[in-house]
């Protein structure tokens, strides 16, 4: 089963990415976990995992989007010195892209609220975050008024086999960032 087939399977079983544009209390953690887990499995099975190195060599890759509600990203942390870094990132990027493209907001099995959310998701312009992107470059978009004051988003993530959905939205007049790990 290819990476894209794997994501379509998850989409057919449950609607993926239903609530990513709403406060974290409304995000279905099980769906997000399955999406990220499948993406990470696809990325890491492309080849044998390399060695993990210290935090200074961390980089992120994946997808980033923004809209009137906030900033959103699907990211994978890799190690710059790992020889499989580029292949792991490309696998993750392709898997997430396949999921976004494969979503069908017109599916008659979906309720109206879900259709509206998927339509909004597909209408967003997602920017590819290529391998080798410094954690601080993307991380500055996820600094909030609470515990995430550092631009180094990799400090809040774990490398090698872990994907994250990260969002920063306004809640109660404050920026709130949430990291959801697979």
Buried (B, 14 or more C-beta within 10 A) or exposed (E): EEBBEBBBEBBEEEBBBBBBBEBBEEBBEEBBBBBBBBBBBBBBEBEEBBEBBEEEBBBBBBBBBBEEBBBBBBBBBBBEEBEBBBBBBBBBBBBBBBBBEBBEBEEEEBEEEBBEBBEBBBEBEBEEBBBEBBBBEBBEBBBBBEEBEBBBBBEBBEBBBBBBBBBBBBBEEEBBBBBBBB
